[in-house]
């Protein structure tokens, strides 16, 4: 599955994780910036009010009464200053982003080679991720988890420690120019401090990861099977051990589009033969997806980034699993089912497999065979507008008709629209958010916390 949370042409396929998986700061599963301030734009320059003329000063208080003290002005925190800056630049984000890259490439032209030809998709992701990370400076757990993943993953782009100061310099320059209402010494100090934290976490994570894993793996295509005219199952053999967990995803780079990486979910649990399978849907303007579906052949060699993602099964729990997969989002769901079967514990697993039209259920036969082999597994195909005899109306409506699900752990994989609506439905029927798992890549930022 490409881009676990990115829509395809039919709304149930896959695209690039976070839309596109490439770029230094590809968005990963992290929350959005905190609430944006409303009302007057603020400044961090505290200018005392002018003293009143003597003629207009109030009469002196009696000697026995202490003079009234003016209330001290509330000093905004560093995080609040960061968020005020973001609120100011939000309406002109495109302009700020363009200026950021102009500065970066003007002052450090050698860095241009680290970015792929698909600069339009890379650009917004990098700048947005920097801003999002900065506003989580007061949440070290979330920030460290997010940035550790990014720091490790960005090794495959050739990112080096000396590149981070250049990016930070361009960031500060762009914000200083385009946020005049909120910019000042304290705001600048807040951004410098936040970026210093961001870059150090990523550098440390990359350094640690370098001691135990390569930046990427070479992988030979050993099977290429077309399931529909635009969906292929691609199986590869890595050139070395590739440890991962069922439900995770990775990034792929093809020889036809160097430095352009896209996210795909593993379509099976780890196998004894070490092979990896991916479900790939060719999407409009999808450089990598179209190459993998229509151009890749047995014997071609692609590159794999490190595994990532937290949509994995807790095998210490006896809770049932409610799995919602849309289009090629069925790939990691299938992997989860195989993982439960391999651990040999009889846990109820309910799968809702959704698509817009019947031909979108390209892997339904595989799922039904798994159902026949495992009595604890239930598979229900769901169409947005299905014929009589099939569930219709979409996955959110279907899961309301069954259940209850409040004792289940829920797993969601598919296009952003399906995940957003399913997430709202699950919360509405009483499933706690900590029991709902999905890998939200860029498009879901703003819809989740």
N, C-alpha and C positions, 0 to 999 in steps of 0.2 A: 504494500500500500504506500503510495507516494503521499507525502505530506499528510500525516494522520488527521489533520483538522482543516484541510483545504478543499474547497469545493471543486468539482469537475464540471464538465460541460452539462451533464445531466443532474448535477446537484448531489449525486451520491457517489461520485468517484473520488479520485485523489489528485492532488496537485503537489506543490512544493510545501514542505513543512514550514509553517510560517509563511505560506505562499511559496517562498523560495528558500532552499536550505543553505544557500551559500552566503558568504560574507563573514566578516570578523565577528559581528555581534548578532548572529541569527537569534531571533527571539525564542526562548525556551519557556517551559512551564513556570511562569512567575506572574504574580499579581500585577495589577495596574497601579499607577501612581495614586497617592492618597487624594482625598477630596480637594478639588481646586477651590481656592478662595473666590468669593464673589464680591461685588461692590467696587469700592475704590481701588485703583492700583496703589500698591504700597511701595515705599522706599525704605532702605535701611539707613539712610542718613537722618539722624535725629537732630533737627535744628531747634534750639530753644526759642520760645516765643520772645519777641522784643519786649523789653521792660516798658511798663506803662509810664507816661509822663507824670511828673510829680503832682500836677494839678488834678489828675484823675485817679490818684491812688486812694484806696479806701481809708477811712479814719482809723487811727491806731486802736487796737483792742485794749481793753483795760489791762492794767499791769498784772492782775491776778489770773488773766486768761491767756494761755499760750497761743501764739499766732497759728492760724490754720496752715497746714502743710499741703502743698499741691501733690496730687496723686502721681506716683511715678509712672512714667510711660512704660507700657508693656514691651519688652524686648522680644522680638520674634526669634524662634529657634532656628538653627541652621536648616533643618528640614523644611520649616515653613518658608524660609527664604528661597529654597530650591523650588518649592511648589509655586510660589508667587512668580518666579521667573518663567516656569513652564506655562502658567496661565497667561502670561503676557505674550509669549511667542506662539501659543497654540493657533491663533488665527492666521499667522504668517509662517507656519511650519515649513512649507515648501521653500520659501525664500531663505529661511535660516539654514535649512539643510544644504541648499545650493551654495550658500556662502561658506558653510563649513567645509565642503569639499574643495571649493576654490582655494581656500586658505591652505588646506592640507596638501593639495597637489602642487600649489605654487611654491610653498616653502619646502616641501619634501617630494619632489617629482618622482623619485625612485619608488615610492609607495604605490604609485598608480599601477605598477605591474602586479601587485597583490590582489587587485580587484578584477573580476571577470568582465566579459563584454556586456553582461546583463546588468549594467550599472544602475539602471533605473530601479530595479528591485532591490539591489544591494543597498542603495543609498538610504532609503527611508528606514530600512531595518537597523542599520548601524546607529543612526542618530536617535531613533526612537528607543533602542535598547540602552544607549548611554543615559538618556534622560530618565527612563524608567528605573534603571539601577540606582542612579543618584538619589532618587526620592525614596529609596528603601535603605538609605544609609543608617537610619535609626532602628532597623530590623536586621540585626547581624545574622540571625539564623537563615532567614529567607534569602538575604543578600549573598551569603556565603554559598549556600546550596546552588543558587542560580549561576553565580559567577564561576564557581568551581567547574560546573558542567561546561560553561562557555570556554573557560581557559583551556580545558583539556581538548575540547572539540576543535578549537581554533589552531591547534598545532598543524593540522593538515593544510591550512592556508599558507603556512610559512611565516606565521606571526612570531616575531622575536621580542624580547624585553625592550630593546631600544626603540621599537615602533610605538610603544604606548605614550611616551612623552609627546611625540609629534601629534598624535590624535588628541591628547588632552589640550595641547596648545591651540589647536584649531577649534576645539569645542569652546574653550573660554573666549577666544576671539570672536566667534560667531554669536555667542550669547551676549557679550559685552556690547556688540554693535546693534543688536536687534531687540534688546530688552532695556531701553534707557530708563523706564519708569521704576524698575525694580533693581537696577544694577548699581553697585557701589562697593566700597571696600569690604563690608561684611558679607555681602552676597557673593562677591568674587572669592573670598576666603572659604565660604561654604562650598562652592563648587569645586575649588581646588582641593579641599579636603576630601570631598566625596569622590572625586575622580582618582585621587591618590589611593584611597581605599579600594576602589574598583580595580584599578590596574594591578595593585599588589596582590590581591586575591587571585586574579587570573594568572599572573606571572608565577606565583607559587604553585598553583594547581598544575600548570603546564610543566613546570620543572619536576614536580613529584611524579606526574604521569609519565614523563620521559624515561624514568628509571624502570618502569615496569611494562610499558606497552609502546608499540610503534605509533607514529602519527597517523598512518593509514595501512591498509592491507591491500595487496593485489588479489584479485579474484577472477578466475576463469569461468566464463559461461559454459555450463555443461548441459543445460536443457533450456529450451525456449518453446513454450506451448501457448498458442493463441486460444483463448477461451471465447472471445467475441471478436468482432472486427477491430476493437480498440482496447481490449484488455488481454494482457499476456501474463503468464506465470513464468518468471525468470529464475532459474536455479543456478547458483554459482558455487565454486569451490575455492575458499580462501587459501592463500599461500602459507598459512600458519594457523595455529590454534586461535579461535575467535570466540571468546567466552561472552555469552549474553543470556538474558532471561526471557522466557515467553512473555509477550506483551510489550517488549521494548521495540525500538526502531533504530535505524542508523542513517547515515548519509551516503549517497552514491555519486560517483563522478564517472562519466563516460569518456572514452578517448576522443569523441567527436566535439565535445564542449569542455575543453580544459578549464579548470578552476571554477566550474559551475557545479555545485553540489545540490542534491535534492534529498529530502527525507523519505524513507520508506520503512514500513513496519515489517518485521519478520513474520512470515506466513506459517511458521511451524515452531514448535518447541525445539530446543537443541536436539540434534540428531547424532546418533552414534557414528555416522559416516562424515560428520562435520560439514555437510552441505547446508546452504542457506537458500531459502526461497522467498520471493517477493511477488506481490500482485501489483502490476503496473497498468494504469489506465492512461492512454494517450489523451492529453487535454490540449485545447487550442493554445498555441504559442508555448506549449510545454517542450522546451528544448530537450531536456533529459528524458522526459516520459516518452516523447515521440521517438527518440533514438532507441530507447530500450524496447519499445513495442515493435517498431517498424524497421529498425536497422540492425539491431544486435542479433548475432548468430552464435551458434556453438563455436567455441574457440576464442571468441573475443575476450579481452581482459579489461575489467573495470576496476575502480578503486573503492574501498569501503572505509568510511570513517569509524570512530569508536561507537559502541552501542550506547544508547541513552534511553531515558524514559522510566517512569515510575508506575506504569499501569500493569503491575505484576501481582501475582496471587500470594496472599498470606497463607501458607500451608499449615500454620499453627492454629488456624481458626476452623471451626466447623460450620460457619455461616454459609448459606447458599449464595450462588453467584447469579446475578442478573446481568446479562451481556447484551448490549445493544450495538449492532454493527450496520452501518449504512454503506452500500456499494462496496468498494474495495476495502472499506473499514472492517469487513468480515475477516480479513487476513489475520490481524492480531487476536481477534476473538477465537478463531480456529486454533491458534497457537495456545491460547489459554485453556481451551477444552482439552487439547492434547496434554498440557502440563498437569491438569487435574487428574486425567486418566493415568498418567505415568506415576503419579504419587500414590495411586491406589486407594485413595480415600473416597468413600461414597458420599459426596456432597452434591446436593441438587444444583444443577446448572440449567438456567433458562436462557435461551438465545432467541432474540428477536432480530431477524435479518431483513433489513429494509432496502427498498429501491423505488424509483419512480414508476418504472414499468417492469413487466415480467422478465425481459431480457437482461435487466440489471441484476437479477439473482443468478449470476453466472456460476456461483460455487454452491448452489443449493444441493446438488446431488452429493457432493462431498460431505456437507453438513448432515444430510439425512442418513448417510451411511454411518457416520459417527453416532447418530442417535440410535440406530439399530444395534450398534455394538455396546452402547452404554445406557443401561436403563435409567440412570440418574440424570440423563441429558434430555432436554426438550428443546426442539427447534421449531420456531414459528416464522414462516415467511410473511412479510408485510409489504404491501404496495401502497403508494400514495392514492392511487385510484384503481384498485384491483377488481377483478371479476368476481362473480358470485362464487362462494366457496373458499375464498382467501380473505385474510384480514386486510382491511383497507383503511385509508384515512391517515396513514403514517404511523411511525413508531410511538410517539407520545400518546396518541389515542389508543393504540393497541395495548400498551402496558397498563392503562387505566382499567381495561376490561378484565385483567387477570390479577393475580396476587392473592393476598397482600404481600408487599415487598419490603416492609420496614425492617425485617431481620436479615435482609440480604446485603451483600456488598455489590455495588453496581459498577459496571465497566462500560465506557462509552467510546466508540471509535467511528469516525466518519466525517462528513463535511460539517463546517461550523454551524450552519443553520440547524441541522439535526441535533447536534450536541447541545446547542443553546436551548432549544425547545424541550429536549429530553431532560436536560438538567433542571429546568424550571418545573417540569412535571414530576420528577422524582422528589424534589424538595417539597413540592406541593402535596404529595401523598405521604410525606412523613419520613423519608429516608434522610438521615443526617448527612450533612455535606462531607464529613470526614469518612463516610463509607461510600463515596462516589469518586471513582477514579477515571481520569482521562488525561491524555497528554495534550494540553492546550498550546498550540504553536501560533504565535503572533495574532492570527485572526480572532482568537478567543480572548486575547487580552482586552479587557474592557467588559467582558461578559462574565468573568469569573473572579473569584478572590482567592 
